[in-house]
Amino acid sequence: MDRFQAMEVFTRVVETGSFTRAAAALRLPKTTATTLIQRLETKLGVRLLNRTTRSVSVTPDGIAYYEHCRTILTQMHEAEEALAHRHATPSGPPALTFQH
């Protein structure tokens, strides 16, 4: 299980209130999103979400985990952007220009 992907799916489910909307936003099949959350809950040994046929609600453990996930995922995205920006920016001494 890709734990970062599972965390991303979990945060989207919390934010959208729906497995279907979260999966669509992440361009994943709904079954994949469901499986990732189930595996995450099994790994953590806690229920993060309460599910019924009509709704999804976040458990107290889920709320606490969500806050940590948001921080971790934000930092991960910021690190990736900084690295991408660093490699997109030319480095080395500035080019010399000559005037005629």
C-alpha positions as CSV (number, residue, x, y, z in Angstrom):
1,M,0.0,0.0,0.0
2,D,1.3,3.5,-0.9
3,R,0.7,5.2,2.4
4,F,0.9,8.7,0.8
5,Q,-1.7,7.8,-1.7
6,A,-3.9,6.4,1.0
7,M,-3.5,9.6,3.0
8,E,-4.4,11.7,-0.1
9,V,-7.5,9.6,-0.6
10,F,-8.5,9.9,3.0
11,T,-8.1,13.6,3.1
12,R,-10.2,14.0,0.0
13,V,-12.9,11.8,1.4
14,V,-13.0,13.9,4.5
15,E,-13.0,17.2,2.5
16,T,-15.6,16.1,0.0
17,G,-17.7,13.9,2.3
18,S,-17.8,11.2,-0.3
19,F,-15.8,8.3,-1.7
20,T,-17.2,8.9,-5.1
21,R,-16.2,12.6,-5.3
22,A,-12.8,11.9,-3.7
23,A,-12.1,9.1,-6.2
24,A,-13.2,11.3,-9.1
25,A,-11.1,14.2,-8.0
26,L,-8.0,11.9,-7.8
27,R,-8.9,10.1,-11.0
28,L,-9.1,6.7,-9.3
29,P,-11.8,4.0,-9.4
30,K,-14.1,4.2,-6.4
31,T,-13.2,0.7,-5.5
32,T,-9.5,1.6,-5.3
33,A,-10.3,4.5,-3.0
34,T,-12.4,2.3,-0.8
35,T,-9.7,-0.4,-0.7
36,L,-7.0,2.1,0.2
37,I,-9.0,3.5,3.1
38,Q,-9.8,0.0,4.4
39,R,-6.1,-1.0,4.3
40,L,-5.1,2.3,6.0
41,E,-7.6,1.6,8.8
42,T,-6.3,-1.9,9.2
43,K,-2.7,-0.7,9.3
44,L,-3.6,1.9,11.9
45,G,-5.9,-0.4,13.9
46,V,-8.6,2.3,14.1
47,R,-11.7,3.3,12.2
48,L,-11.2,6.6,10.5
49,L,-14.6,6.9,8.8
50,N,-18.1,5.7,9.6
51,R,-19.9,4.7,6.4
52,T,-23.5,4.1,5.6
53,T,-25.1,3.7,2.2
54,R,-25.9,7.4,2.1
55,S,-23.2,9.2,4.1
56,V,-19.6,9.2,5.4
57,S,-18.7,10.8,8.7
58,V,-15.3,11.2,10.3
59,T,-14.6,9.5,13.6
60,P,-12.7,11.3,16.4
61,D,-9.6,9.3,15.5
62,G,-10.2,10.3,11.9
63,I,-10.3,14.0,12.7
64,A,-7.0,13.7,14.6
65,Y,-5.4,11.7,11.7
66,Y,-6.8,14.1,9.1
67,E,-5.0,17.1,10.8
68,H,-1.7,15.2,10.7
69,C,-2.3,14.1,7.1
70,R,-2.9,17.7,5.9
71,T,0.3,18.8,7.5
72,I,2.4,16.0,6.0
73,L,0.8,16.2,2.6
74,T,1.2,20.0,2.5
75,Q,4.9,19.7,3.4
76,M,5.4,17.0,0.8
77,H,3.9,19.1,-1.9
78,E,5.9,22.1,-0.9
79,A,9.1,20.1,-1.0
80,E,8.3,18.8,-4.4
81,E,7.5,22.3,-5.7
82,A,10.7,23.7,-4.3
83,L,12.7,21.0,-5.9
84,A,10.9,21.4,-9.2
85,H,11.4,25.2,-9.1
86,R,15.1,24.8,-8.2
87,H,15.7,22.6,-11.3
88,A,13.6,24.9,-13.5
89,T,15.6,27.9,-12.6
90,P,18.9,28.3,-14.5
91,S,22.0,28.2,-12.3
92,G,25.6,29.2,-12.6
93,P,27.1,32.6,-13.4
94,P,25.0,35.0,-15.3
95,A,25.5,35.2,-19.0
96,L,27.7,38.0,-20.2
97,T,26.2,40.5,-22.6
98,F,28.2,42.6,-25.0
99,Q,27.2,45.9,-26.4
100,H,28.3,46.8,-29.9
